[in-house]
Each structure stands twice: as structure tokens, then as C-alpha cells.
Amino acid sequence: MSASGNTNPSNPHTVLPHPARPRSRATGRTERDAPAPQWPEAPRPPAGAPNVLLILTDDIGYGASNTFGGPIPSPTLDALARAGLRYTEFHTTAMCSPTRAALLTGRNHHEVGAGRVTESATAYDGYTSIIPRDCATLAEILRLNGYATALVGKYHNVPDWESGPAGPFDRWPTSMGFEYFYGFLGGGTNQWSPGLFLGTEAIEPPHDDSTYILERDLADRAINWIHRQKSVAPDKPFFMHYATASGHSPHHAPQEWIDRFKGQFDEGWDRIREATLARQKACGVVPENTLLTARPDEIEAWDTLSLDQKKVYTRMIEVYAATVAHADHQIGRVIDALRDMGELDNTLVIFIQGDNGASAEGGPHGELNETLFMNGMSEDLPALLEHLDDLGGPMAYNHYPVGWAHAMDTPFQWFKQVASHFGGTRNGMVLSWPKRIAGKGGVRSQFHHVIDIAPTVLECIGLPAPRVVHGVEQTPMSGVSMAYSFDDAQAPSRRKTQYFELVGNRAIYHDGWVAAAGPVEMPWAFPMDVRSLDEIRWELYHVADDYSEAIDLAAREPSKLRELQALFWIEAQSNHALPIMRGTANLPGPPKPSAVRGRNEFVFYPGTQRVPPGSSPNLANRSFSIVADVELPSQESTGMLFAQGGRFGGHALYLHDGRLVYHYNLLGTARYTVTSRVAMSAGRHRLAIDFESDGGGYGTGGTATLRLDGEAIGTGRLERTVPWVMSYVEGMNVGLDAGTPVSEDYRVPFRFTGVLHTVKVTLR
């Protein structure tokens, strides 16, 4: 099959690459001899083709949701499981961008350039973050075969240097098969104040609605889109990818949802793991002989913690549980809408609970602001206690400690990023299609991977994978359809081999065995582990009998281990995983494409908003100046001139009460404010901040000087600055601050009330 968007009238399910178009040219023939006019025929899906709702949540481990024995109620997922099937040996890649790229293309993540998250791309083929055109997405295939297509929620597969307002937009969702996109591009976002896009246009959530939260907004948008589609074209099936991100930090939920979980985790992570495994055995999602893997040395025993630690840590997991449960509720609204429309019976619903295991990026103690871990920083316990009531609300960007990540991945070892073990890669999956699946409420234990979803959807619809799309010959999909398992719980798994690799953590599954090498380092570790990959010991598990990878057989079965190690390197080579890229930092080599690299001067105009870090000047660890050319109508002029970041890390130059202010927010751990000694007079002026860095390392301090038409009008000391990442969610704004405020001195939207001509940024 080839795909171009034009169908062969003799076979409406075969799409031709070069269709013959009807012409009305003069030919010299009489009217009687002329061919009858005809319209090009629009593509049509096979008769009776189902709607497809592909749901993917974020950072939720196998042992989190009640559907798979966890402590967090998930009634929507439960209901779908009762109507369909639970898959208990389903796998992801251990991280978000790689999983999402593999899911949408049906190819292994390195094969589509997604060996790491987009922000950590390198020039090697497996790590560029560029999905090649010979690996068309499922959305594009279905669109070309007559489906309406939409993505609501998280994407995180746009190369970060292309995520700015100037594009290019070739790799944004609307150019990758999704006719409609409402959501965000990064790894996570603030649920109370998200950085949203409608298509390719940045939009703001309502600032006057104190009850706004993203999860409810996503459900509203999804329902409204489905209603519109079925109102206008009731017989046209849709493909919607619904990608909620509540499980990803920051963990935000309405207060009434947080209150529901008070006291439910007081027994601590060790006993929660034991209780979870008991429930998993009782509901049949793990074998009866499953062992609970040991708690690693990197995680403290719950009983050794102080009362204050327990108080903070239980509150953090209560908030997380509320976010996951609240997201499940909002997804339930979408399911209810389909049921009310009479569409649910012929809708293939695939619900993957987590794009990887639970996240350990909160470190040993959790964080009030999860951006701290990206900078090798952390808050102490008194600070966490002081802000305990802020957790889950708009004043926090919180993440729980690693002990809860381990518990949410019960019964497995490790967590997100650790692709060597099932704690990073095994996720619960439910598949429901009432019109087709007879064995409702069943459990399926065939070994499968996220790359198997696209072939499954195509088989359910009745479409072959295309050979050519838009004139580009396609790389065959790596996945295999799971449809064979619908009617036969005992059918042998058709996935015999699957490699895993992420940030140096490696594993290979083959015919009931797993060889694993990792973790190379802890996800929160600074400085990074200096051991070479060859020093990381390989383990061996017979997972056909040892579901949780609890019994290491490497010493007992050395020949089997060598066999699997050799197979890993073969698979890694054929899927472009070599050379192995350890860690998440950008490594030496050709630098990423960039619109800002090599430039020391930038001129920005009013209306420049939400420019992401990859497309804006990086002011970390260097001296700089910011000069605004303005006209002030009065001494009471106010508003934002230039801002990067927001409440959880950023800096801003603005007018407040007639005075010029520079505010530096060190990830919420410290705040430095420099205010002019004099008020600004009416007229045209150059208002500036000069920052002279101390130099000599990362995150060092410096001196900030405010200037009015070149004259110093205020100076102050910044003792420390952000060493690496100021904000990966809130970008750069000129003439306006939206999102969250850098300083609590003002409320957003904070718009400049004078005339702003330009803002010039100079790096020194």
C-alpha cells in the first residue's frame, strides 16, 4: 500500500501515489465523445472501521492504579478493563519522548531518532529527535485513509530548536498527521498555568478563572472536538490521541481531590509495596509465585525516617494520588461522552497507564520545585515543612521522593529512566472494543511493547501498513499486531525479542529470558557516575518463571547470559542505538541546530511571547545587558519589559510603581531584587539592566546595575544564579508576562502600559 491522500475508485482502501486527475482541456473531440466529468474521490476507511481513542498517561508505574493492584483508585480504567482486556506484560521505553515516538510510528525509538528526550538530542542517527519521513506516524496513515485525527495533551517530539514561534513547523503535530492539536510540547507543564498551543499558535489559559486546571480543560476540548466531528460527519471515524500528563511533575490537583487521600499512605512505602503485591496476586495481574524485589540501598527504609520526613513524604504521595485519580476522572468524562453518543461500542480504546515507570527525579527527599533536580540543587526538610500546605496548588511545582517511585512500580526493581529493568519499562495497558472483543474482563500475559500498538490499530481497522507515504518508501514497522490475543488468552506471544536502551541502561528480552545492565546512575545523581558502561554488571532473569526479575541467574547460567548479550548488540546496531549515549546531558559532538548559537546580540519586538529556551538567548553563567527602548506616558507607567521563566525560576525587568525593577528568582530558593532609586519620568528612555558575572564556574553570583539612559540608578548583588536550567516550561516574553509571575510583586497578565519599541539583549 502507498499513501498520498487520493484513492483508487476500484479499491477505496488502496491509496495511489500518483492519481490521475480529471481534466477539462479542449481536445478537438465533440461533446458526445468527451469523457464524463468527475470529481476526485476522497479517501474512505474500510466499511465499519472503528473510532480509535489512544490514551497515554505520564510517569505512572505498573503498581500505581487499582486496575493493576495499586493503591490509587482508577474507576475509568477499571470500567474499560471490565469491558475489555488487561495486558500484564506490556512495555514502554522508560522515558517520555522515546515512548511517544515509538507509539506513534510502530518503530523502535532509536530507529526514529528518539533515543533520548528531545532536549538531549545529539547528532547520531538514533538520537537526533527528528522522526524521519520514512517512518510515517499512525495519525498520518489514518488521515490519508479517511480518518479525522486529533491530539489533545502532551506531544514532546518536536526538536527543541524548532519549538519556537518561528518554527519550522514540519515536525509539529499538525504536520505529523494530526489535523487538530490542543496541548503542549514539553516534558511537563503547570496544570494551573500551562503553556498551551492550539495548532502552532501559543495561547493562554484564562487568567480570571481561579478554578481552571488543565486536566478538565483537556477533557472539555476532546469532547467538543468529537461532538463537532460527529455532528458534521457522523459516518467518518476518528483517531484521537489523548495524552494527559498529570502523573508527571509538577503534581497538581484540586484541593478537594487531595483531601480524599489524607492518611491513606501513612503506613509508608515498604508496607504499601507489600499490600500492592497482595492485591496484584488477588486480581490476577501477576502470577501467584511473584516475589517482591528488594528495596535498593539508595532508598531509605520507611521505619528509619523521622516524623517530619514521614509527614512531608506522605503529603507528597497524597497529592500524587490525587493527580492520577483526578486525571482518570476527566478521561472518564470523555468515555461517558462516547457512550452517550452511541459511539463507544465501535470505538477501539487503548489505555496505556504510563509512558514509563514512576519517576525518581524527585530524589531522596522530594522537591517543592522539581526544576531543582535539573540543576543539582535541593531543598532542606524545614523548607518543605514550611510549604507543606502549598503542595499540589499553584504555589508549588512539587515531586515526591524516590521511595514512592519504587512503591508505584511494585513488584519490580527501579523506576523511570532505568530501561534495564521492568520498573522503568513495564506499564499496565487496557484494550477495549465492545463490538469486537468477546472475552470481556480477561487478562492477557503475552509479551508486548509500545511499538506493537500501531500494527494492532491497523489490523483492527483492516488496513495494511503502507509501503510508500507521500512518495517516500517506508521503513517496515518493528511492531507486531496484538489482535491475535483478543480471543485466545493462551496464544503464544508473537513478540519473541525486544531490546531496551536508555541513557546507558540496557536490556534484551528473548523468548522468556532477560539480560539487564543498569542502572548506570541514579536519575537525580549529581555529579554523574564516572564508571564506563563496560563496568556495569549484567544480570540474567528467566522471566517466564520470575515475573518481577527477583532472581539473578547470571552466575548460574553464564552461557545464556553471553548469548543474550550478543543478541543485545545485534539489536542495538540494527536499530541505530549505537553508540550508546549515557546520561541525559548533551554530550560532546556536533552541536544541535540552533537559531541563537553564535549570536551575541538579539533585538526583540513587542508581541514576542512564549519563546522556549531552545529558541531564546541563554543568559546562564555569563554577563549580559538588557536594554528596553520605551516611551513612558507618565511617571506611573508600569508593566513588563522582558521576562524569562516564571514563579518557579526566572528573571524579569519591569516597571512597578513608577520605578525600574530587576528581579531574579533562583528557583524559589532565593530572590534578589534591585530597584531604581528614582521614579521614571515621562518621555522616551532607554531602560537597562547590566549584569556582571563573577565567572569561575556554574551558578556563581554577580552584580546587577539598573540604568536610565546610560546612567546608573540602582545596583545590587546576586549571590547565586541558576547553573543550568531556569525553566523548561515558561519561555521568554517581551512587553508582557503571562503564565506565572517571576515576582509576586505583580499579577499576570502583566502588560507594559507605555510604548515599547524594542528590547535588545547583549551577551558578554
C-alpha positions in Angstrom: 0.0 0.0 0.0 1.1 3.5 -0.7 -0.3 6.7 0.7 -0.9 10.1 -0.8 -4.4 11.1 0.1 -6.1 10.0 -3.2 -7.9 6.8 -3.6 -8.3 4.2 -6.3 -12.0 4.1 -7.2 -11.8 0.4 -7.8 -10.5 -0.2 -4.4 -11.2 2.6 -1.9 -8.8 1.2 0.7 -5.7 1.3 -1.6 -4.2 4.8 -1.8 -2.3 5.7 -5.0 0.9 7.8 -5.0 0.2 9.4 -8.4 -3.5 9.7 -9.1 -4.8 10.6 -12.5 -6.8 13.8 -12.2 -9.8 14.5 -14.4 -9.1 17.4 -16.8 -11.4 19.7 -18.8 -8.9 20.6 -21.5 -10.1 21.1 -25.1 -9.2 18.0 -27.2 -10.8 18.7 -30.5 -13.4 16.0 -29.9 -17.1 16.6 -30.0 -19.1 16.9 -26.7 -20.6 13.5 -27.5 -17.0 12.0 -27.4 -15.7 13.8 -24.3 -15.4 11.8 -21.1 -17.9 12.4 -18.4 -16.7 14.9 -15.8 -15.9 13.5 -12.4 -14.7 14.7 -9.0 -11.6 13.3 -7.4 -12.7 10.7 -4.9 -12.0 11.4 -1.2 -10.2 8.7 0.8 -12.6 6.4 2.7 -11.8 4.0 5.5 -12.9 0.4 5.3 -16.6 -0.2 6.0 -17.4 -0.4 9.7 -14.0 0.9 10.7 -13.9 1.8 14.4 -13.1 5.1 16.0 -9.8 4.9 17.8 -9.1 6.5 21.2 -5.4 6.1 22.2 -4.9 7.2 25.8 -1.4 7.6 27.2 -0.8 8.9 30.7 2.6 10.1 32.1 5.0 8.7 34.8 2.6 6.2 36.3 4.1 2.9 37.3 2.7 -0.6 37.0 1.8 -0.8 40.7 0.1 2.6 41.0 -3.5 2.1 39.7 -6.1 -0.1 41.4 -6.7 -1.7 38.0 -3.3 -3.3 38.3 -3.4 -3.8 42.1 -2.2 -0.4 43.1 -3.4 1.9 45.9 -4.8 4.7 43.7 -8.4 4.3 42.6 -8.9 4.3 38.8 -12.6 3.7 38.1 -12.4 4.7 34.4 -9.5 2.3 33.7 -11.4 -0.3 35.8 -14.5 0.0 33.7 -12.6 -0.3 30.5 -10.9 -3.4 31.8 -14.2 -5.0 32.7 -15.4 -4.3 29.2 -12.1 -5.4 27.5 -8.7 -6.9 28.4 -5.8 -6.1 30.7 -2.3 -6.7 29.4 0.2 -7.6 32.1 3.4 -7.8 30.1 3.2 -4.6 28.2 6.3 -2.4 27.9 7.4 1.2 27.2 10.9 2.6 26.6 11.4 4.1 30.2 11.1 7.7 29.1 8.6 10.1 27.5 9.8 11.3 24.1 11.2 7.8 23.1 7.9 6.1 24.2 5.7 8.6 22.3 7.8 8.4 19.1 7.7 4.6 19.2 4.0 4.5 19.9 3.0 6.8 17.0 5.3 5.2 14.4 5.4 1.5 15.3 9.2 1.5 15.2 11.8 1.3 17.9 12.7 4.6 19.4 16.3 4.8 18.2 15.0 3.9 14.7 13.0 7.1 14.7 15.7 9.3 16.3 14.2 9.3 19.7 16.9 7.6 21.8 16.5 10.3 24.4 14.2 13.2 25.2 14.2 16.0 22.6 16.1 18.4 24.9 19.0 15.9 25.0 19.3 15.3 21.3 22.7 14.5 19.6 23.8 14.3 16.0 23.9 10.5 15.9 21.1 8.9 13.9 19.4 7.3 16.9 19.4 10.4 19.0 18.5 13.4 16.7 14.9 13.8 18.0 13.9 14.0 14.3 11.3 11.4 13.2 12.3 10.6 9.6 9.9 10.8 6.8 10.3 7.1 6.0 8.5 6.4 9.3 5.1 8.0 8.9 3.0 8.2 12.1 -0.2 6.3 12.7 -2.0 9.6 12.6 -0.8 10.4 9.1 -1.6 6.9 7.8 -5.2 7.1 9.2 -5.7 10.7 8.0 -4.8 9.6 4.5 -7.3 6.8 4.7 -10.2 9.0 5.6 -10.0 9.4 9.4 -10.4 12.6 11.3 -7.4 13.0 13.6 -6.6 14.9 16.8 -4.0 15.1 19.5 -5.1 16.5 22.9 -2.4 16.9 25.5 1.3 16.2 25.5 3.4 15.7 22.4 7.1 16.2 23.4 8.5 15.1 20.0 9.2 18.5 18.4 13.0 19.1 18.3 13.5 21.8 20.9 15.3 24.1 18.4 12.1 24.0 16.3 9.7 24.7 19.1 9.7 28.5 18.9 7.2 30.8 17.2 9.3 30.9 14.0 9.2 27.2 13.6 9.8 25.5 11.2 6.6 23.6 11.9 7.3 20.5 9.8 7.6 18.3 12.9 4.8 19.8 15.0 1.7 17.6 15.5 -0.3 19.4 12.7 2.4 18.3 10.2 2.7 14.8 11.6 -0.8 13.6 10.8 -2.9 15.4 13.4 -5.5 17.8 11.9 -6.2 19.2 15.3 -3.7 19.8 18.2 -4.5 21.3 21.6 -1.8 20.8 24.2 1.8 21.4 25.0 5.2 20.4 23.5 7.5 19.9 26.5 8.0 17.1 29.0 5.6 18.5 31.5 3.6 21.7 32.3 2.0 23.6 35.1 -1.5 22.3 35.5 -2.7 25.6 36.9 -1.0 27.7 34.3 0.0 25.6 31.3 2.0 26.6 28.2 -0.6 25.7 25.6 -0.8 25.6 21.8 -3.8 25.5 19.5 -2.2 24.2 16.3 1.0 26.2 16.1 -0.3 29.3 18.0 0.6 29.9 21.6 -2.5 30.6 23.7 -3.0 31.4 27.3 -5.4 29.7 29.7 -8.0 32.0 31.3 -6.3 34.2 34.0 -9.6 35.2 35.6 -10.8 31.6 36.4 -9.3 30.5 39.8 -10.7 27.0 39.3 -9.0 26.4 36.0 -6.9 23.2 35.7 -5.5 21.6 32.6 -7.0 18.1 33.0 -10.5 19.4 32.9 -9.7 21.7 30.0 -8.2 18.7 28.0 -11.3 16.7 28.6 -13.6 19.6 27.5 -11.5 20.1 24.3 -11.6 16.4 23.5 -15.4 16.1 24.0 -16.0 19.3 22.0 -13.9 18.1 19.1 -15.6 14.7 19.0 -19.0 16.4 19.1 -18.1 18.6 16.2 -16.8 15.7 14.1 -19.8 13.5 14.6 -22.2 16.4 14.1 -20.9 17.2 10.7 -19.7 13.8 9.5 -21.4 11.1 11.7 -20.1 8.2 9.5 -16.5 9.4 9.5 -14.4 7.6 12.1 -11.9 9.5 14.2 -8.4 8.8 15.7 -7.8 10.7 18.9 -4.5 10.6 20.8 -5.4 11.7 24.3 -2.1 12.3 26.2 -2.6 13.5 29.7 0.4 14.5 31.8 -0.9 14.7 35.4 1.4 11.9 36.7 4.4 13.9 35.5 5.7 16.5 38.0 4.5 19.0 39.0 1.8 17.1 40.7 -1.3 19.4 40.8 -4.9 18.6 41.7 -7.9 20.4 43.1 -7.8 20.6 46.9 -11.0 18.5 47.3 -9.3 15.7 45.5 -6.1 15.9 47.6 -8.2 15.8 50.8 -9.7 12.4 49.7 -6.3 10.7 50.2 -5.4 12.1 53.6 -3.9 9.3 55.8 -4.1 6.6 53.1 -0.3 6.3 52.7 0.7 6.7 56.4 2.0 3.2 56.6 4.8 4.1 54.3 6.3 2.8 51.1 7.6 -0.5 52.3 4.2 -1.7 53.5 2.4 -0.2 50.6 4.6 -2.4 48.3 3.6 -5.5 50.3 -0.1 -4.6 50.2 0.1 -3.8 46.5 1.6 -7.2 45.6 -1.0 -9.0 47.6 -3.8 -7.2 45.6 -2.0 -7.9 42.4 -2.0 -11.6 43.1 -5.6 -11.5 44.1 -6.8 -9.8 40.9 -4.6 -11.9 38.6 -2.3 -9.3 37.2 0.8 -11.0 38.5 1.4 -14.8 38.9 1.0 -16.3 42.3 4.7 -17.1 42.6 5.7 -13.5 42.0 8.4 -12.3 44.5 8.6 -8.7 45.8 12.0 -7.4 44.7 14.3 -5.9 47.4 14.4 -2.2 48.2 17.7 -0.9 46.9 20.3 0.7 49.2 19.6 4.1 47.6 16.2 4.2 49.2 15.8 4.6 53.0 13.6 2.1 54.9 10.4 3.9 55.9 10.8 2.9 59.6 14.1 4.8 59.8 12.6 8.1 58.8 11.9 10.9 61.2 8.3 12.0 62.0 8.8 15.2 60.0 10.1 13.3 57.0 7.1 11.0 57.1 4.8 14.0 57.4 6.2 15.6 54.2 6.6 12.4 52.2 3.0 11.2 52.9 1.6 14.5 51.9 3.6 14.4 48.6 2.2 10.9 47.7 -1.3 12.0 48.7 -1.0 14.9 46.2 0.3 12.5 43.5 -2.6 10.1 44.1 -5.0 12.9 43.7 -3.5 14.0 40.4 -3.7 10.4 39.0 -7.2 9.9 40.2 -8.4 13.3 39.0 -6.9 12.6 35.5 -8.8 9.2 35.5 -12.0 11.1 36.3 -11.5 13.5 33.4 -10.7 10.7 31.0 -14.0 9.1 32.2 -15.9 12.2 31.0 -14.6 11.5 27.5 -15.6 7.9 27.7 -19.0 8.9 29.0 -19.5 11.3 26.1 -18.8 8.5 23.6 -21.2 6.3 25.4 -23.9 9.0 25.4 -23.4 9.4 21.6 -23.7 5.7 21.0 -20.1 5.6 19.7 -18.4 3.6 22.4 -19.4 0.2 21.1 -17.4 0.7 17.9 -14.5 2.6 19.5 -11.2 0.9 19.9 -10.0 2.3 23.2 -6.3 1.6 24.1 -5.4 3.0 27.5 -1.7 2.8 28.4 -1.2 3.7 32.0 2.2 5.5 31.9 4.8 6.2 29.3 7.4 4.8 31.6 7.7 3.7 35.2 7.1 6.1 38.1 9.6 9.0 38.3 12.5 9.0 40.8 13.5 12.5 39.7 12.3 13.9 43.0 15.4 12.4 44.5 15.8 11.0 48.0 13.7 13.7 49.7 11.3 15.1 47.1 11.1 18.7 45.9 8.9 21.7 46.3 10.2 22.7 42.9 11.2 19.8 40.6 13.4 22.1 38.5 15.9 22.0 41.3 17.0 18.4 40.5 17.9 19.5 36.9 20.3 21.9 38.5 21.9 19.6 41.0 20.1 21.5 43.8 17.7 20.5 46.6 15.6 22.0 49.4 16.1 21.0 53.0 13.4 19.5 55.2 12.5 22.7 57.1 11.7 24.4 53.7 9.5 21.5 52.7 7.6 21.6 56.0 7.1 25.3 55.7 5.3 24.9 52.4 3.5 21.6 53.1 0.1 23.2 52.5 1.2 24.5 49.2 1.8 21.1 47.7 -0.5 20.4 44.8 -1.5 24.0 44.4 -0.4 26.9 42.2 2.4 28.0 44.5 4.3 24.6 44.2 6.0 22.6 41.5 6.3 19.5 43.6 7.6 16.0 43.2 7.6 13.1 45.6 10.8 11.2 46.9 12.2 8.1 45.2 10.8 5.7 47.8 7.3 6.4 46.4 8.5 5.9 42.8 9.8 2.4 43.8 6.4 1.7 45.5 4.4 2.8 42.5 6.4 0.3 40.4 5.6 -2.7 42.6 6.7 -5.5 42.3 9.6 -4.5 40.1 13.1 -3.1 40.7 13.9 0.6 39.9 11.9 3.2 38.1 11.7 5.7 35.2 14.9 6.1 33.0 16.1 2.6 34.1 15.3 0.8 30.9 17.3 -2.2 32.1 14.6 -3.3 34.4 10.8 -3.6 34.4 10.4 -0.9 37.0 11.3 1.5 34.1 9.5 -0.2 31.3 6.5 -2.3 32.3 3.2 -0.4 32.3 -0.4 -1.5 32.7 -2.4 -1.5 29.4 -6.1 -1.9 28.9 -7.7 -2.5 25.5 -11.5 -2.3 25.0 -13.6 -2.7 21.8 -17.1 -3.9 22.8 -18.2 -4.6 19.3 -15.3 -7.0 18.6 -13.8 -8.3 21.9 -16.0 -11.1 23.4 -13.8 -12.2 26.3 -14.6 -9.2 28.5 -12.7 -8.7 31.7 -9.9 -11.0 30.6 -6.2 -10.9 31.4 -3.5 -11.3 28.7 0.1 -12.1 29.5 1.7 -12.1 26.1 5.0 -10.1 26.0 4.4 -6.9 24.0 5.9 -3.4 23.5 4.6 0.1 22.7 5.7 -0.4 19.1 3.0 -3.1 18.7 0.2 -0.6 19.1 0.3 0.9 15.6 0.2 -2.5 13.8 -2.7 -3.5 16.2 -4.7 -0.5 15.2 -4.1 -1.0 11.5 -5.2 -4.6 11.7 -8.3 -3.8 13.7 -9.3 -1.2 11.0 -8.4 -3.5 8.1 -5.5 -1.5 6.7 -2.1 -2.8 5.8 1.0 -0.8 6.8 1.8 1.5 3.8 4.8 0.9 1.6 5.0 4.5 0.4 3.7 7.7 2.0 3.9 11.0 0.1 6.3 9.4 -2.3 8.7 8.2 0.4 9.3 4.5 0.7 8.6 3.4 4.3 10.8 1.5 6.7 8.8 -1.5 7.8 7.2 -1.3 11.2 9.1 -3.1 14.0 5.9 -3.9 15.9 3.6 -6.9 15.6 -0.2 -6.8 15.9 -1.7 -7.9 19.2 -5.1 -8.7 17.7 -4.3 -12.4 17.8 -4.5 -12.3 21.6 -8.1 -10.9 21.7 -9.8 -14.3 21.6 -7.1 -16.5 22.9 -5.5 -15.9 26.4 -3.2 -18.8 25.9 -1.9 -17.9 22.4 2.0 -17.9 22.4 3.4 -14.4 22.3 4.3 -13.2 18.8 6.9 -10.8 20.1 9.9 -13.1 20.7 12.7 -10.4 21.1 12.8 -6.8 22.3 15.8 -4.7 23.1 15.7 -1.8 25.7 18.2 1.0 25.9 18.0 4.5 27.5 20.8 6.7 28.8 23.1 3.7 29.0 20.7 1.4 30.8 20.4 -1.7 28.6 18.4 -4.9 28.5 17.3 -7.6 26.0 14.3 -9.8 26.2 14.3 -13.1 24.2 11.9 -16.0 24.5 11.3 -15.8 28.2 14.7 -14.5 29.3 16.0 -11.0 30.1 19.6 -9.9 30.3 20.0 -6.5 32.0 22.8 -4.0 32.7 21.8 -1.0 34.9 21.2 1.4 36.3 24.3 3.3 35.2 23.4 6.1 37.6 20.5 7.4 39.7 18.2 9.8 37.8 18.8 12.5 40.4 22.6 12.0 40.7 24.9 15.0 40.5 27.8 14.5 39.7 27.2 11.7 37.3 28.6 8.3 37.7 32.1 8.1 36.2 32.2 4.3 35.6 32.4 3.2 32.0 29.5 1.2 30.5 31.7 -1.9 30.5 31.9 -1.7 34.2 28.2 -2.0 34.7 27.4 -5.6 35.7 25.0 -7.7 33.6 22.2 -9.6 35.3 20.1 -12.5 34.0 16.5 -13.4 34.7 14.2 -16.2 33.5 11.1 -14.0 33.4 8.9 -16.8 32.1 9.1 -18.1 35.7 10.3 -15.0 37.5 7.7 -12.2 36.7 9.3 -9.5 38.8 13.0 -10.2 37.9 13.8 -11.1 41.5 16.3 -14.0 41.0 19.5 -13.1 39.2 20.8 -16.2 37.3 23.9 -14.6 35.8 26.4 -16.6 37.8 24.4 -19.9 37.3 23.8 -19.5 33.6 26.8 -17.8 32.0 26.3 -19.2 28.6 22.7 -18.0 28.4 23.9 -14.5 29.5 26.6 -14.4 26.8 24.0 -15.4 24.2 21.7 -12.6 25.2 24.5 -10.0 25.5 25.5 -10.8 21.9 21.8 -10.5 20.8 21.5 -7.1 22.5 24.4 -5.7 20.5 22.9 -7.1 17.2 19.6 -5.4 18.0 21.2 -2.2 19.1 23.2 -2.0 15.9 20.3 -2.7 13.6 18.1 -0.1 15.4 20.6 2.7 15.4 21.1 2.7 19.2 24.9 2.8 18.8 26.9 4.5 20.1 25.2 4.2 23.4 24.5 7.7 24.8 24.7 7.5 28.6 23.1 10.2 30.8 20.6 12.9 29.9 23.1 15.7 29.4 24.1 16.9 25.9 27.4 15.2 25.1 30.4 16.4 23.1 30.0 16.3 19.3 28.4 18.4 16.7 26.1 21.0 18.4 22.4 20.9 17.9 20.9 23.1 15.2 20.1 26.5 16.8 18.8 29.9 15.8 20.6 31.5 18.6 24.1 29.9 18.8 26.9 32.2 17.9 24.8 35.3 18.3 25.7 37.8 21.0 23.0 40.4 20.1 19.3 40.0 19.9 16.6 42.5 19.2 13.0 41.6 20.2 9.8 43.4 19.4 6.5 43.7 21.4 4.3 40.6 21.0 7.2 38.2 21.3 5.8 35.6 23.7 6.4 32.2 25.0 9.7 31.7 23.2 11.1 28.4 24.6 14.7 28.1 25.9 15.9 26.3 22.8 15.0 29.4 20.7 15.9 32.2 23.1 19.3 33.6 24.4 20.8 31.6 27.3 21.9 34.1 29.9 23.2 31.5 32.4 26.8 31.7 33.7 27.7 34.9 31.8 27.5 38.7 31.8 24.7 40.4 29.8 22.7 43.5 29.3 19.1 44.0 28.5 18.1 47.4 27.1 14.4 48.5 26.5 13.7 51.4 24.2 10.4 52.8 25.6 8.1 55.8 25.7 6.5 56.4 29.1 3.2 58.3 29.1 3.6 59.3 32.8 5.5 58.7 36.0 3.0 56.0 36.8 3.9 53.7 33.9 4.1 50.1 34.8 4.4 46.6 33.3 6.8 44.0 31.9 9.6 44.8 29.6 11.5 41.5 29.4 11.0 38.2 31.3 12.3 34.6 31.1 10.7 31.9 33.2 8.2 32.3 36.0 7.3 31.6 39.6 9.5 28.6 39.8 12.6 30.1 38.3 13.2 33.2 36.1 14.3 36.8 35.9 12.5 39.9 34.8 13.0 43.6 34.0 9.8 45.7 34.6 8.3 48.9 35.9 6.4 48.8 39.2 5.0 51.9 41.0 6.9 54.1 38.5 10.3 52.6 39.3 12.5 50.2 37.3 12.9 46.8 38.9 15.1 43.8 38.1 14.0 40.6 39.9 16.0 37.3 39.9 14.2 34.2 41.1 16.6 31.4 41.9 14.2 28.5 41.5 12.2 29.7 44.6 15.2 29.1 46.9 16.3 32.8 46.9 15.1 36.0 45.4 17.1 39.1 44.5 15.5 42.4 43.7 17.2 45.6 42.5 15.0 48.7 42.4 15.9 52.1 41.0 16.5 55.0 43.4 14.3 57.3 41.3 11.0 57.1 39.5 10.9 57.1 35.8 9.8 60.4 34.2 7.5 60.6 31.2 9.1 60.6 27.8 11.4 58.3 25.7 14.1 56.4 27.5 16.5 53.5 27.4 15.9 51.4 30.5 18.5 48.7 31.1 19.9 46.1 33.4 23.6 45.2 33.2 24.7 42.0 34.9 28.4 41.5 35.5 29.0 37.8 36.4 31.7 36.8 38.9 32.6 33.9 36.5 34.7 31.0 37.6 32.0 28.2 37.4 28.4 27.3 37.2 25.8 29.2 39.1 28.1 31.9 40.5 26.9 35.3 41.5 27.4 38.8 40.2 26.4 42.4 40.3 23.3 43.9 38.7 23.1 47.6 37.8 20.0 49.4 36.6 20.4 52.2 34.1 18.3 55.1 32.9 19.6 56.4 29.6 23.0 55.0 30.4 23.2 56.4 34.0 23.3 54.0 36.9 20.2 54.4 39.1 20.4 51.3 41.3 22.7 48.3 42.0 22.5 45.1 43.8 24.3 41.8 44.4 23.1 38.3 43.2 24.9 35.8 45.4 24.0 32.9 43.3 22.4 32.2 39.9 20.9 29.2 38.1 23.6 26.9 36.9 21.8 25.2 34.0 18.1 25.2 33.6 16.0 28.2 34.6 12.7 26.9 33.3 11.7 24.3 30.6 8.0 25.2 30.6 7.8 29.0 30.7 9.7 30.8 28.0 10.7 34.4 27.1 8.2 37.2 26.9 8.6 40.8 25.7 6.2 43.6 26.8 4.0 41.2 28.7 4.3 38.5 31.4 1.8 35.7 31.3 1.9 32.2 32.7 3.1 32.6 36.2 4.8 35.7 37.6 8.6 35.8 38.0 7.9 38.1 41.1 5.0 38.1 43.4 5.0 41.9 43.2 2.6 41.8 40.3 -0.2 39.6 38.9 -0.4 38.2 35.4 -1.1 39.1 32.7 1.3 42.0 33.4 1.3 44.2 30.3 3.5 47.2 29.7 1.3 50.4 29.8 3.7 52.5 27.7 5.1 52.2 24.2 7.8 49.5 23.8 9.8 49.9 20.7 12.4 47.2 21.1 14.3 45.1 23.7 18.0 44.5 22.9 19.8 41.6 24.7 23.6 41.6 24.5 25.7 38.7 25.8 29.2 39.3 27.0 
